[in-house]
Amino acid sequence: MQDVNIKITDRNGVVHQVVAPTDMAMNLMEVVRSYELAEEGTIGICGGMAMCASCQCYVVSNHELPEISDDEDAMLAEAFHVQENSRLGCQIQINDQLEGLEVVLAPES
């Protein structure tokens, strides 16, 4: 396995090129937290259980992601600032197929 390069635009519009490991069972929300790309306490509030929408992001690259689970779909139905390309970062597992992924963090609710 290898690391993947991901482009993340934070809530202030700053673009970050980050390297995410594919061998640590991390999800996108954990990558954002590890690089401190969102203010502490504003992302991953539920710990990655798809029970809040604090890690909502917009997937702007043309990557094929796993289908949205019922839990993720229900959470997005209640979230603010939802768009067609909204996903919960905690539900996007880092793997080698995410090379070049581009996301924008959704505004805080």
C-alpha positions in Angstrom: 0.0 0.0 0.0 1.0 3.6 -0.5 0.1 7.0 0.7 -2.4 9.1 -1.3 -2.4 12.8 -2.1 -5.6 14.6 -1.2 -6.5 18.3 -1.8 -8.6 19.7 1.0 -10.0 23.2 1.0 -10.7 24.3 4.6 -13.6 26.4 5.8 -11.6 29.6 5.2 -11.0 28.8 1.6 -7.3 27.8 2.0 -6.3 24.8 -0.1 -4.1 22.2 1.5 -2.3 19.4 -0.3 -2.0 16.5 2.3 -0.6 13.0 2.2 -2.8 10.4 3.8 -1.7 6.9 4.7 -3.6 4.0 3.3 -2.4 1.5 5.8 -3.8 3.0 9.1 -7.5 2.4 8.6 -8.1 6.2 8.7 -11.1 8.1 7.3 -11.1 11.5 5.8 -12.4 13.2 9.0 -9.4 11.8 10.9 -7.0 13.1 8.2 -8.6 16.6 8.5 -8.2 16.4 12.3 -4.6 15.1 12.1 -3.6 18.0 9.9 -5.6 20.4 12.1 -7.5 21.8 9.1 -10.5 22.7 11.1 -10.7 24.4 14.5 -10.6 21.9 17.4 -14.0 20.8 18.5 -15.6 21.7 15.2 -15.1 18.5 13.2 -15.7 14.8 14.2 -17.8 15.7 17.2 -19.5 12.3 17.3 -16.2 10.5 16.9 -16.9 9.3 13.4 -20.1 7.5 14.0 -22.2 9.3 11.4 -24.3 10.9 14.2 -23.5 14.5 13.5 -22.6 16.4 10.3 -19.6 18.3 11.6 -17.3 16.5 9.1 -19.6 17.2 6.1 -17.6 17.9 2.9 -18.2 18.4 -0.7 -16.5 16.0 -3.1 -15.4 18.1 -6.1 -13.2 15.5 -7.9 -14.7 12.8 -10.0 -13.9 9.9 -7.6 -16.2 6.9 -7.3 -16.9 6.6 -3.6 -18.8 3.8 -1.8 -22.5 4.2 -1.8 -24.0 6.4 1.0 -25.1 4.2 3.9 -28.6 4.6 5.5 -27.0 6.3 8.5 -25.0 8.7 6.4 -28.1 9.5 4.3 -30.2 10.1 7.4 -27.6 12.5 8.9 -27.2 14.4 5.7 -31.0 14.8 5.5 -30.9 16.7 8.8 -27.7 18.7 8.1 -27.2 22.3 7.0 -25.5 23.4 3.8 -26.1 20.0 2.1 -25.3 19.8 -1.7 -25.6 17.1 -4.3 -21.9 16.2 -3.6 -22.1 16.2 0.2 -20.6 13.3 2.1 -19.6 12.8 5.7 -15.8 12.6 5.9 -16.0 10.0 8.7 -17.6 7.6 6.1 -14.9 8.0 3.5 -12.2 5.4 4.3 -8.7 6.3 3.0 -7.5 3.8 0.4 -5.3 3.8 -2.7 -8.3 4.6 -5.0 -8.5 8.1 -3.4 -5.3 9.3 -5.0 -6.0 12.9 -6.1 -9.3 13.2 -4.2 -10.4 16.9 -3.9 -12.9 18.0 -1.2 -14.1 21.2 0.3 -15.1 21.3 4.0 -18.7 22.4 4.5 -19.3 25.5 6.6 -20.0 24.9 10.3 -23.7 24.6 11.0 
